C-alpha cells in the first residue's frame, strides 16, 4: 500500500475538509464534508468526552447516514460549531428528510483548549460562526498543524495539531484518517526525538527520527505529561468501501488502536478520545469480515501516522514549543 497523492483523508473519494481558525482565541473548527450523505459509526474511549449526535450512530437507531462530522476546540462551547454546519447544510437542502422538513445530521466531538493562553473572554463563543466558515472553506487540500480543531491543541508538553494520512491499496481500497492531536500523554519516546509511531512512518512524513536506544522498564510506564490534565484526541477515519452502520462502528473501534500506537498513555481519565468512522461507498465490493479486518487494520496505522504528522507540522504557540523547535528539523532517514 502507498499514501495517496495528498496523504490526507481527502484521498478517499467523495470527501472534502473545511477548516476555520480564530487567531485571537487560539482555537478552531474542522469539518469533514462528504459529497453525498455517508454511513458512519463512532467509538468513544476517553474518560472525559464531549460529543454531539453520537447516539444516532448506534446500529440499532433509525438514521443511517450523516451529512458532516465536526471536530472542534473550545471544550463544550465548541459543540455549537455543529449548529453552524447545520445552518450551512440547511441552505443547501441537505439532511435527513422528515416530511417537508430537512434535518442535517452532524455528529461532533470537542477537545479542551480553554487554558492554552488564547483570549477566551468572549461574550458569544465563536464556534457556530467557525462551523459555517469551515464549510465555506471545504476543499481537497488539508492544512496540518496549527489549523482548525488543532489550532490550539497541545500534545503533552509539546504543541499539538491537526494531522492526516492515507493509504491506498493496489486493488483500489482507500483509507484515510484526520486527527486533532491534543493528548494528555506523550507522542514522543522518553528522552528521545522519535515518535512512538516511528515504525509506521512513510517517506519521512514526520521527520524520520528513529530510536537511539532501548527504553527501560521505568520509561515504558509513562504517566500523563500534560500540565493541564484536560485534553483529548479526536478524529475521523474514512474508507471508500461500502459498509453498514454496524461495520462502521467496528472500524471506529479498530481505529482506536492507532491512538495506542502513537500516544502513551492513552484513553486516560483526562482525555475524551473519540473516533468517527465514515464510508463514502464509492467502492461497491462486498464488505466481507475479511475486508473489514483489512480496512480496520489500515485505519489504525493511518490514525497513528496522522497524530505524528499533526504534531510534526505544528508551530510553537504560547508556552508550548513545537516538535521541530525542541528537537530541530529532523531530516528523513528512511523511506
N, C-alpha and C positions, 0 to 999 in steps of 0.2 A: 504494500500500500504506500501511497505517497500523499503529502499535503496537496490540497487543491491550489489553484492559481493565486488565490488571495490568502490562503492559510487562515481562513476565518469561517465562522458559521454560515456566511453567505455563499460558500461553495456548495451548500445544499440547495438544489434548485427550488425556487419559489419563496425565498426568504430575503428580506431586507432588514437592516438595523438602523434605527434612528437614535440620535443622542442629543442631549441639551445639557448645558452646564450653567451654574451660577457662580461666577468667579469671586463674588464677594462672600457668599455663603460657603464656598469650598464644598460644593455638593452638586449632584446632578442626577439625570434620569437616562436610562437606556431602554429602548423598546424594540422587541423583535416582532416584525410585522410579516405574516405570511401573505402571499399574493391571493390565496384563497383560504377559506376557513380550514383550520388544521386540527387533526386529532392530537390530544395532549394528555399527559399524566404528570404526577408530581410525587416527590418523596421528601419529607421533612425529617431531618436528622438532628438538628441543633437543639440545644436546651432552652433557647430564648428566641423563638421565631417570631417574625412579624409578616403576616400574609393576608391576602385577599382573594376570594373566589377559588380557594383550593378544594373545598369540599365538593364543588360542582364537578371536579375532575375524577371523583371516585367512580370506578367502573359500574357501580350499581345505580348511579344517578342519571337523570334524563338527558341533560345536554351532552352532546357527543363531540362537539367541535368548538374551538375558540377562535377569537379574532386577533388577539395580540397577547404578548406576555411583557410585563413591566418589571424591570429591576430598578430600584431607586435607593438613593441615600435618604437621610432625613429621619431615620427611625420611623415611628408610627406616623409622623407628619407626611412621610414620603408615600404612604399608601394612597394619598389623594392624587398622585400622578396618574393612577388608572382612570380617574374621573376625567382628566384632560384628554386621555387617549380615547375614552368613550365619546367625548364631545366630537372629536375629530372623525371617528368612525360613523357616528350617527349622521353627520353631514353627508356622508357618502352612502348611507343606506346599508351599512354592513353590520350584521349581527344576527342573533337568534330571533326568528320571526314568531310572534305570538299574535295571531290575527293581523291587525293593521300595524301593530307596534313592532319596532325593531330594537332589540336589546343586545348591544355588543357584550361579548363575554371576554373579560380582560383579567386573567389572574395576575397577581403581583406579589413580589416579595421585597423586603427592605433590609438595609444594613444600617448599622449605627455609626454615624459620623458627626454627631452633635457636639463632641468635645475635641474636634480636630483643630480648633483655632480659627475657623471661619466665623463670619458675622451671622449669628442666628437670631439676632434681635428683631425679627420680622413681626409686623402686625398681621400680615397674611402670608403664610408659608408659600414658597414659590412653586411647589411641586405640581399643582394642577396645570399651571402655565407651562412648566417644563415638559410635562407629558405631551401636551399639544405640540409644542415646539419640536420635540423629538420626532413625532410622527411626520411633521413637515420636512424634517431633515433626513428622512429614511433614504438609504442608499445601499449599494453593494459594498462600498468601502467602509471599513470599520476602524475608527480611531482607537488606539490602545493606550494603556497607561492612565494618565490623568484625564479621563474622558467619561462623560455620562455618569452612571452609577459609581464608577471607580474614581471620580474626581477627588474626593476627599478620603478615600479608603486608606487604611494602614494595614500592614501585614506584620504582626508582632511589633518589632521596633523599627521596621522599615516602612517606607511609603508603599502602600498597596496600589492597586489599579485594576483597570478593565483589561482582560486578556481574551484571546480567541485562538482557536486552532481547528484544523480539519484533517481528515484522511479520506482518500478516495481509492476504492479497490479497482483492480483491472476489469472486474465484471460489472462495474457501474454503481456499486453501493457507495453512497455519500454520507459522511458523518461529520458533524461539526459541534463545537462547544463554544459558549460565550459565558465568561465568568467574571463577576466583580469580586476580587480577592481582598478581603478585609478580616482575616482570621486573627483570633487570639493567639494561635500557635505560630510557629516559625516556618517559613518556606525554604530556609537555607539550613544546611547542616551545621552543628555547633562548631564554632571556631574556624569555619571554612567559608569559601565563597560559592561552593557547589550547591545548587538547588537540590532538595530532596527528589525532585522529579528528573534529575540529570540523566538517568538511563534511557528516558523516553524522548530525549531531545532529537529534533530533526534539523539537519543542516545548520547547526549553530544558532537556532532561532531564539535562544535566550542566553547567549554569550559563550557557551561551550566550556564552562568551568567544570572540572572533574574533581572528585575527592582526592585529597593529598595523602590521606591516611585512614586507617580503620577507626571507627568510633569505639569508645569504651562503653561498658555496660551503663555507667552513670550518665553518659552523654545520650544514650538511647532513650532514657527515661526523662523526657522533656516536659516541663510544665509550661503553662501559658506564658508568653513573653510580652504580651501587650500590657502596658501600664494602666490601660483603661478598664480592662476586664469587661468590655462591652463591644462586641464585634459582629461577625457574621460573614460567611461566603455564600453568595447566591449566584445562580446561573441557569442557563438553558442549554440543553443538548438537543440535537435535531438530526433527522435522517430523511432520506427520500423514500425509504422502504415503507410500503403501505401496511399499517398496523391498526389495531383497535385500541380502545382506552385501557383495557387490562394489560395489553402488551406495552403500551406507553408507560404505564405505572411500573412495570417490571424493568424497563430500560432506565427509568429515573432511579430506581433502587440500585441497579448495577453501576450506573454512572457515578454514584457517591463513592465508589472505590477509588475514583480519581482524586477525590479530596484527600483520602488517606495516603495516596502515593505522593502528594505534593505538600502536605501540611502536617506538622507534628507538634502538639497533639491536635486532634480534630474532633468535631461534634461535641465540644465541651459544653458545660452548663452556661458559659458566657456567649456562645455562638448561636445564631439562628439559622444554621445551614439549611438551604433549600435548593433543590434542583428540579426544574421542569423539563419534561421530555416532549418533543414535538415531532410530528411526521407530516411532511407535505404530500406524501403519497404519489409522487410522480413516477416512482418505480413500482410497478404492479405485480412483481414476482410474489409467489406465495410466501407469507411470513411464517415459516415453519419455526418450531422451537430451536432448531439448529441455526437458522438465520438470525433469530432474536438473540441467541447466545453470542453469536459473532458480532452483531451490531453493538450489543451492550458492552462487550469487552473493549471494542474500539472506542466507544464513547468514554469509558473510564480513562483511557490513555489520553484522549483529547482534552478532557477536563484537567488532568494533571498538567499537561503542556500549556493550556490556556492560563492556568493560575501562575505558572512561572513566567510566561510571556507578559502577563499583566504587570507583575512586579518588575520585571526586567525593563519594560518600556516606561515605567512611571518616572516622573520627575520629582525632585525634592519639594516638599511643601511644609511650611511651618516647622515644627520640631521633628519631622520625620524625614530622614535622609533617604534618597533613592538608593537602590541597589548599586547603580553604577557610580554614584558619588562615594559610597562606602567602600566598594571593592575595586573601583576603577573599571574602565571599559574592558571587559574580558573578551579577547578575540576568540573566534570559533576555533576549536581544536579537533572537531570531529564532524563527520557527515553521516 
